[in-house]
Each structure stands twice: as C-alpha cells, then as structure tokens.
Amino acid sequence: MSEKFSGLRRIAGEILLALFGLLTIEVVTVMPAKISAVVLKSDYRELFIYEIILCVVLLLFALDVRFDIFNGWKPVILKATGLVFRVVVFLLSAVILFFCGKVMIGGLIDNAGQADYVIVLGLALENGNATPDLISRLETARDYLEEYPEARLILTGGNAEAQGKTEAQVMRDILTEWGVSADRLILEDRAQNTQENFGNIAVMIPPDEPVVMISSDYHMDRAVRNATESGFSNIMRHPAPSGFFTYGANMLSEVILDLNDLIK
C-alpha cells in the first residue's frame, strides 16, 4: 500500500471516527432522556437498542478504515474470518449510510403550494409537553395558515399522556393560544402511529385531494411513503426544521423504521 494512500486512509478514518463517535454520544445522551419522558417507553427503548447496534457497526467500519483492524490476522483461517467481518461491516455500513442519505434528502424537499387541507403530524409528548420539534411543526403550520387563509389543519396523534390529552389535543391548545381559530383545526387523535394517522385521515377527506404534509425534516421521507401507501396521491411536502443536537438520533430512528418496513 502506497504511503500516499495510507495517509488518505488515515485521514478518512479519523474523520469517520469523529463523525460516528459524535453520533454515538448523541444517541446515548438523547434517547435515554426521551425514554424516561414519553408514554410509549417500550417502543423508544427498542429503538434505542437498535440505534446502539447501528452505531457499533459504523464505529467498526471507521476503526477498520483508520487502523485496518480486520487485516493481518493469523493463521490463514483467522485471516479469512477477518476478511468476512470486513465485508459484512462494509455492506451493513453502506446500507445504513444509504438510508441516512435518503432520510436527509427527503427532508430537504419543500414543494408546498396552495391546498385546502394541511396534515400536521404529531410527535410523542415528553412529560405531557410538546417537544421543540413539535413546536417547530406547529410554527411551520401557523406560518402556512397566514399565507393561505382558506386552508385548514388536520392535527394528528393519539398516545394520550397522564392527564389524558393526546398529541393532537395539545397541538390544538398551542395553536389556539397563538390565535389560530379553532374552526380551522380538525383533530385526528385516535391513531397510535403514522400509518394509522393516514388510514384515519383517508376517511375524513378524499385521498386524491391535494394536501400539504408538515412534519419534521427527518420524518418527511417516511411520512410521505406512509401517506402514499394509504392512498394519498397528491402530497406536497413542507418540512419543519428540527433540532441540530437531536437530529442524528432522530435520523437513526427513521433509518431503523425504514429498514423494518423494508423487511416486512
């Protein structure tokens, strides 16, 4: 291996170690705090376990790029085993990074135009309160209503907190406090997940009706796919910006849910 190539590999490995190390730190910081605060603790606990697995795979990939950890094993049988590990780690990392890119690109597309209905997707409440990402979704929805005075919002999300309020009801309360008329708000507060949201909404409005979708940027790609699977054929995307210091953990959650949908 040439000295120039070794130098480039070392630099690439250090960059990957830094990126995946920071991602791992974010996951172990963000997810336990979220698990302790949300209603669906078991669901988030399962996501946390899978996120740690993905982080381990990515860190192994970075370590191999930096330190060549799977090469030079002896005897021959161990050398062959190291090669197999390298191939497996590389392929798994490629799949993870592909879906990460898919999530990120999906959150960059914004083609919202005029529509009579705007679907605002809910997000798990933390200790009964709206999270910063949910507030961002509501701010995006409020701004849309100011631009299009005839539009109405469909607020989604069940999973009631201890006091009995669902995600959709908390969203309604916040918007009305901001001065949005209750007449412009429609609640879909029976669903437990995004797929159920769209199944219920498809009964409320014609699925071929032009609709604007508002959700967090990291959630937009999967949300549009779920809506399409429920029969919605004219969806305009309007992603809401999410928190910088929680984006990585949320992105990995979406990757896991994407992979789960693929396996199903």
URDA-V316960 format. One line per field, one symbol per residue. phi: phi as a letter, one per 30 degrees, with the letter a starting at -180 (. if undefined). burial: + if it has 9 or more other C-alpha atoms within 8 Angstrom, else -. Layout:
# URDA-V316960
phi->???
burial->???
This chain:
# URDA-V316960
phi->.dddddddddddddddddddddddddddcddeddedccddddddddedddddddddddddddddddchdccidbdeddddddddeddddddddddedddddddddedcdbbdbdadbbccddbedchicddedddddddddddddddbdddbcccckchddedjddedddddddddddjddddccccbccdcadddedddddddbdddddbcccadedcdeddddddddcjdcbccdbdcdcdddbdeddddeddddddddddd
burial->-----+--++++++-++--++-++-+++-+++-++-+++-+--++-++-+++-++-++++++++++---+--+----++--++-++--++-++--+--++-+++-++-++----++++++++++++-+-++-++++++-+++--+-----+++++++++++---++++++++--++---+---++++++-++-+++++++++----+-++++++++++++++++-+++-+++++++++++++---+++++++++++-+------
